[in-house]
Amino acid sequence: QVQLVESGGGLVQTGGSLKLSCAASGSISAIKAINTMGWYRQAPGKQRELFAMSTSGGIKENKDFLKGRFTISRDNTKNTVDLQMNSLKPEDTGVYYCHAFHPLYGLYWGQGTQVTVSS
């Protein structure tokens, strides 16, 4: 009932910026009921892990996010969530997955968008 459509990934050089976007589509009632939206990241050879999540109580973020180079923003009226990434480094390379939680329907995942940062 909910689909997550991601965009914005690509190849950038060290120090560059990218903005990832995710939009939820589906029935209006289902979309409006989504409690949280955010991003997970799966680095090469690593497990998928929480990167940043926008919730009603604030944001959940990992240590890399706390470095200050990233900003997560959510538009609740549109049910979109963006991830602004600045001063990118090669270690930021990975597949970024949009994630959403619906209280009835559970977890939803985007298809993932590749972010590659070259040296």
N, C-alpha and C positions, 0 to 999 in steps of 0.2 A: 504493500500500500504506500510505501515511501521509497523513493529512489533518490540517491545522492549523486549529483553530477559535479565533478571536479574539473578544474581548469587552472592554468597558470604555471604548470611545471615546465621545465626545460633545462637547457644547458647554459650555464653562466660561468664566468671567470671568477676567481677569488676576488672578493671585495664587491661583487655585484649584488644585485637585489632581485628578488622575485616576489610576486604576490599570488598566493594560492587562494582560490575561491571555491566554495562549495555551496550548492543550492539544493534544497530539498524539494522534491516534486511528488505529487500524488494527490490524494483527496485532501481537501482543505481541512477537514476535521482532524485527520491524522497528522498533518503537518503542524497544525496549531498546538497539538498535544505534545509535541516533542519537547522534552525537558532540557536536554543538553545537546550541544553540537560542538565539535572540535576536531582535533587532528591527532592521529597516531603516526609514528614514523617507524619504518623498518630500514635500518642501515644495512649495507651489504654484509652478509654473513651473520647478522644479528636478528634477534626476535623483534617482532612488532611491539612497540611500547608506547605508552601515553606520551604525547608531546605537549599538548595544551588543550584544555577543554573549558568551554564556557558553560557555566551553570547559573542557576538562579542565585546562588550564594557567592558567586565570583568565578574565578578561574582556577583550574588545576593545571599545574605545569611541572615539567621536569627541570633538572638542574641546568641543562643546556638552554632551555627557554629563559631561565632566570639570568643568563648572561647579559641580557638586555638588548640583543640584536633582533628580537622577534616581538611581534605584536599580534595578538589575536583580537578580532572584533566580530561581533555578532549583531546582525540586524534581525530582531525578533519578528518584525512585521513581515519581512520577506523570507524568514527562516534561511538565512544565508550566514555563513561564517567564513571569514577571510583570515589568512595568515600572511602577514607582511614579514618578509625575511630580508634583512639588510646585512651588509658586511659578511657575505657568505664565505664560508671556508670549505675546503674539501671534505672535512669531517661531517658537514651538513648533508652530504650526499645520501640519498636514500629514496625510498618510495613513501610518499606521504598519503595517508588514507584519511579521508573524511569519515567522521563517525557521528552517529546520532542515536539517542535513546528515546524510545517511546514507551510510556508507562504500561501500555497494553501489548504492543506488538514487539517490544524488545529492542534488540540492537540492530542497527543498520550500518552498513559499510559502503563506502564508495569503492570504485574500482582501483583507486590508487593513481597517483600522478608522480612521475619520476622527476626528481630534482638531482641534477648532476653539476657539481662545482669542480671546475678544472683548476689545476695549479697554475 
